[in-house]
Amino acid sequence: MADPTFWDSNGGAQKTLKERASVLDSIAPWKQEKKELEELEILLQLVEEEQAAEEVQELLNRVQRAEQAIGQIEFQRMLGGENDINNAIVSINAGAGGTEAQDWVEMLLRMYLRWGEKNGFKTEIIDILPGEEAGLKNVTFTVTGPYACGYLKAETGIHRLVRISPFDAGARRHTSFASVFVYPEVADDIVIQIDEKDLRIDTFRSSGAGGQHVNKTDSAVRITHLPTGIVVQCQNERSQHKNKATAMKFLKARLYELELKEKEEKREEINKTKKEIAWGSQIRSYILHPYKMVKDHRTNKVIQQADRVLDGEIDELIKSYLLNQTSVH
């Protein structure tokens, strides 16, 4: 930054400043806990000399807080992937199970929105398609905040629900499936070449929530990328222009994700990785009958309080997955 030519580069200065801010944000918690540990060392000496009960309790409380803070810092170190720090774009689609599966999509949406709220992330629904009787056929939403993509990448896969169906007059047990896919929102400084002639842009009337105004005009936008067959759409804004801009951002994210997979050559192209949304391919099961339990099949992590998980408390499952990935690699 002291270099006289620092501001001459086209966009380079802003990129460097952003990187610097990110590095400083990473270092700050470590500095804070280093200082705290030094103070605890002094407090420990005082406790050993005076044996005061109040000081012993204060020491124990501060040690416990320091352990939690350091544990959180160490956990965040696992989020070191290229796109982990990015915002996330999440898509949930109903699978086998009809109305049951569509209701399951709505339950998962609520779970993720509650998780985002509890963790200080901003969420916004950009596309939603209601089911015929209940629930949602599919929904796409953004999660904005540091490391949103890093956390939510643990959710990509097939989610299975077992419960007594509220839509079955015979009160029988049903199994439903829904798929969750998480894409990193592409940073503005990453260039993804999109040729206008490769796009088919359709407009239509919004079908989601928003009252009468939403349905009066063809404000919703659907964009098809012809070379890859990727289709994205947005209908949450009243303005067709805003919906197109949001859909283009989603398309950019999808194309970037596809490009990464092709470069890495570790996995097949994104459209080939989508397993059938049904038996045998689930990453996690949510059992509500005859007992309550959530089990992640990748890590064997089990949580007995299924209602708590469905209310957005999925941090244990996410952390278990990330820890497991770290040990695998």
C-alpha positions in Angstrom: 0.0 0.0 0.0 3.0 2.3 0.5 4.0 1.8 -3.1 3.3 5.0 -5.1 1.8 2.9 -7.9 -0.5 0.9 -5.6 -3.7 2.7 -6.8 -2.7 2.6 -10.5 -3.7 -1.0 -11.1 -7.2 -1.6 -12.5 -9.1 -3.1 -9.6 -6.0 -4.6 -8.1 -5.9 -2.2 -5.2 -9.4 -3.0 -4.1 -8.7 -6.7 -4.3 -5.5 -6.3 -2.2 -7.4 -4.2 0.4 -10.1 -6.9 0.6 -7.5 -9.6 1.0 -5.8 -7.6 3.7 -9.0 -7.1 5.6 -9.7 -10.8 5.4 -6.2 -11.6 6.8 -6.6 -9.1 9.6 -10.0 -10.6 10.5 -8.4 -14.0 10.7 -5.6 -12.9 12.9 -7.7 -10.7 15.3 -9.4 -13.6 17.3 -6.0 -15.4 17.7 -4.5 -12.2 19.1 -7.4 -11.7 21.5 -7.2 -15.3 22.8 -3.4 -15.1 23.2 -3.8 -12.0 25.4 -6.6 -13.8 27.3 -4.3 -16.8 28.0 -1.6 -14.5 29.2 -4.0 -12.9 31.7 -5.2 -16.3 32.8 -1.7 -17.4 33.6 -1.3 -14.4 35.9 -4.7 -15.1 37.5 -3.7 -18.7 38.1 -0.6 -17.6 40.0 -2.8 -15.3 42.2 -5.3 -18.2 42.8 -2.4 -20.5 43.9 -1.1 -17.9 46.3 -4.4 -16.7 47.9 -6.7 -19.7 47.4 -9.7 -17.3 47.2 -12.9 -19.1 46.3 -14.2 -16.2 44.2 -11.0 -16.0 42.1 -11.0 -19.8 41.6 -14.6 -19.6 40.1 -13.6 -16.6 38.0 -10.6 -18.5 36.7 -12.7 -21.6 35.8 -15.3 -19.4 34.0 -12.7 -17.6 31.9 -10.9 -20.9 31.1 -14.2 -22.4 29.9 -14.9 -19.3 27.7 -11.4 -19.4 26.3 -11.7 -23.1 25.4 -14.9 -22.4 23.5 -13.4 -19.4 21.7 -10.3 -21.3 20.7 -12.4 -24.3 19.6 -14.4 -22.0 17.3 -11.2 -20.5 15.9 -9.8 -23.9 15.2 -13.0 -25.0 13.6 -13.0 -22.0 11.3 -9.5 -23.0 10.1 -11.2 -26.0 8.4 -13.1 -23.6 6.2 -10.1 -23.0 4.0 -11.6 -24.0 0.6 -11.3 -21.6 -2.3 -15.0 -20.6 -2.0 -15.7 -21.4 1.7 -15.7 -17.7 2.6 -18.3 -16.8 -0.1 -22.0 -16.3 0.2 -24.1 -19.4 -0.7 -26.9 -20.1 -3.1 -29.0 -23.0 -1.9 -31.5 -25.0 -4.0 -34.0 -27.5 -2.6 -36.0 -29.9 -4.8 -38.7 -32.4 -4.0 -38.0 -36.0 -4.8 -39.9 -39.2 -4.5 -42.9 -38.9 -2.3 -45.4 -36.6 -4.0 -47.2 -34.1 -1.7 -45.2 -35.5 1.2 -41.9 -34.7 -0.5 -43.1 -31.2 -1.3 -44.0 -30.6 2.3 -40.6 -31.9 3.2 -39.0 -29.2 1.0 -40.9 -26.5 2.9 -39.7 -28.0 6.2 -36.1 -28.0 5.1 -36.5 -24.4 3.9 -37.7 -23.4 7.3 -34.8 -25.3 9.0 -32.2 -23.5 6.9 -33.9 -20.1 7.3 -33.9 -20.6 11.1 -30.3 -21.7 11.1 -29.4 -18.6 9.1 -31.3 -16.3 11.5 -29.6 -17.9 14.6 -26.1 -17.5 13.1 -26.5 -14.0 11.9 -26.7 -14.7 8.2 -29.0 -12.8 5.8 -31.3 -15.0 3.8 -33.4 -14.2 0.7 -35.7 -16.4 -1.4 -35.0 -15.8 -5.1 -37.3 -18.4 -6.6 -40.1 -20.6 -5.3 -42.5 -23.0 -6.9 -45.5 -24.1 -4.7 -46.8 -27.7 -4.7 -50.3 -28.5 -6.0 -51.7 -29.4 -2.6 -49.1 -28.3 -0.1 -45.5 -27.5 0.4 -43.0 -26.6 -2.4 -41.8 -28.4 -5.5 -38.5 -26.4 -5.3 -37.1 -23.3 -3.9 -33.8 -21.4 -4.3 -32.5 -18.8 -1.8 -29.3 -17.0 -1.0 -27.4 -17.0 2.4 -25.2 -14.0 2.8 -22.4 -13.7 5.3 -18.8 -14.8 5.9 -18.3 -18.6 5.3 -21.9 -19.3 4.5 -20.8 -21.5 1.6 -18.2 -23.2 3.8 -20.8 -24.2 6.4 -23.6 -25.1 4.1 -21.6 -27.3 1.7 -22.1 -29.9 4.4 -25.8 -30.0 3.4 -25.4 -30.9 -0.3 -27.1 -34.3 -0.9 -30.3 -36.2 -0.5 -32.3 -35.7 2.8 -34.8 -38.4 3.9 -37.8 -37.9 6.1 -39.8 -40.7 7.8 -43.0 -39.8 9.6 -46.7 -40.4 9.9 -48.1 -38.5 7.0 -50.5 -35.6 7.8 -51.9 -36.0 4.3 -52.8 -39.7 4.7 -56.3 -40.3 6.1 -55.1 -43.7 7.3 -52.3 -42.2 9.3 -49.7 -44.4 7.7 -45.9 -43.9 7.9 -44.4 -42.3 4.8 -40.8 -41.8 3.5 -40.0 -38.7 1.6 -36.9 -37.3 -0.2 -35.6 -33.9 -1.1 -32.3 -32.8 -2.6 -30.2 -29.9 -1.4 -27.5 -28.3 -3.6 -25.2 -25.5 -2.5 -23.3 -23.2 -4.9 -20.8 -20.5 -4.0 -21.9 -17.0 -5.0 -19.2 -15.8 -7.4 -17.1 -12.8 -6.4 -17.4 -9.8 -8.6 -13.7 -9.9 -9.5 -14.0 -13.4 -11.0 -14.8 -13.3 -14.7 -17.2 -15.8 -16.1 -17.7 -15.4 -19.9 -21.3 -15.6 -20.8 -22.3 -15.1 -24.5 -25.7 -13.5 -24.9 -26.4 -15.7 -27.9 -26.1 -18.7 -25.7 -29.0 -17.6 -23.5 -32.7 -18.0 -23.9 -34.6 -15.6 -21.7 -38.2 -16.1 -20.9 -40.5 -14.0 -18.8 -43.6 -15.2 -16.9 -45.9 -14.2 -14.1 -44.7 -15.0 -10.6 -46.4 -17.9 -8.8 -45.1 -17.3 -5.3 -46.0 -15.1 -2.4 -46.3 -11.4 -2.9 -50.0 -10.6 -3.3 -51.9 -9.4 -6.4 -49.2 -7.0 -7.6 -46.7 -9.8 -8.2 -49.1 -11.6 -10.6 -50.2 -8.6 -12.7 -47.1 -8.5 -14.9 -44.6 -10.9 -16.4 -41.9 -9.8 -14.0 -40.4 -13.3 -13.3 -37.4 -14.3 -15.4 -36.1 -17.7 -16.5 -32.7 -18.0 -18.2 -31.6 -21.1 -20.1 -27.9 -21.5 -20.8 -28.1 -23.5 -24.1 -24.6 -25.0 -24.2 -24.9 -26.6 -20.7 -28.7 -26.9 -20.3 -28.5 -25.0 -17.0 -31.8 -23.3 -16.2 -32.1 -20.6 -13.5 -35.0 -18.3 -12.6 -35.9 -15.5 -10.2 -39.4 -14.2 -9.3 -39.0 -12.5 -5.9 -38.7 -8.9 -7.1 -41.4 -6.8 -8.7 -39.0 -5.5 -11.3 -38.2 -7.7 -14.3 -34.8 -6.0 -14.5 -33.9 -6.9 -10.9 -35.1 -10.5 -11.4 -32.9 -10.8 -14.5 -29.9 -9.5 -12.6 -30.4 -12.0 -9.8 -31.0 -14.8 -12.2 -27.7 -13.9 -14.0 -25.9 -13.9 -10.7 -27.2 -17.4 -10.0 -26.3 -18.6 -13.6 -22.8 -17.2 -13.0 -22.5 -19.2 -9.8 -23.7 -22.4 -11.5 -21.3 -22.0 -14.4 -18.4 -21.2 -12.1 -19.1 -24.3 -10.0 -19.2 -26.4 -13.3 -15.9 -24.9 -14.4 -14.3 -25.8 -11.0 -15.5 -29.4 -11.2 -14.1 -29.7 -14.8 -10.7 -28.2 -13.8 -10.4 -30.4 -10.7 -11.3 -33.6 -12.6 -12.1 -35.1 -9.2 -15.8 -35.4 -9.8 -18.1 -35.6 -12.8 -19.7 -32.5 -14.2 -22.4 -31.1 -11.9 -25.4 -32.3 -13.9 -24.0 -35.9 -13.8 -23.4 -35.9 -10.0 -27.1 -35.6 -9.1 -28.1 -39.0 -7.9 -31.8 -40.1 -8.1 -33.6 -38.4 -5.2 -34.7 -41.6 -3.6 -33.7 -44.7 -1.7 -30.0 -45.5 -1.1 -28.5 -42.1 -1.9 -29.4 -40.1 1.2 -26.8 -38.3 3.3 -29.0 -37.8 6.2 -32.2 -39.3 7.7 -34.8 -37.5 9.9 -36.9 -40.0 11.7 -40.1 -38.7 13.4 -41.8 -42.1 13.8 -41.8 -44.6 15.6 -39.0 -42.7 17.5 -37.3 -39.4 16.9 -33.8 -39.2 15.6 -31.6 -37.5 13.0 -28.6 -39.5 11.6 -26.0 -38.3 9.2 -24.9 -41.3 7.2 -21.6 -39.9 6.2 -20.3 -39.4 9.8 -22.7 -41.6 11.8 -23.5 -38.6 13.9 -26.8 -39.1 15.7 -29.0 -36.4 17.4 -32.0 -37.7 19.3 -33.9 -34.3 19.4 -35.1 -34.2 15.8 -37.5 -31.3 16.5 -34.5 -29.2 17.6 -32.6 -30.0 14.4 -35.7 -29.1 12.3 -35.9 -25.8 14.2 -32.5 -24.9 12.7 -30.0 -26.3 15.2 -27.8 -28.1 12.7 -24.4 -26.8 13.8 -23.4 -30.2 15.4 -24.1 -32.0 12.1 -22.2 -29.4 10.0 -19.2 -29.5 12.3 -19.2 -33.3 12.5 -19.1 -33.4 8.7 -16.4 -30.8 8.3 -14.2 -32.5 11.0 -14.7 -35.9 9.2 -13.7 -34.3 5.9 -10.5 -32.9 7.5 -9.6 -36.3 8.9 -10.2 -38.0 5.6 -8.0 -35.6 3.7 
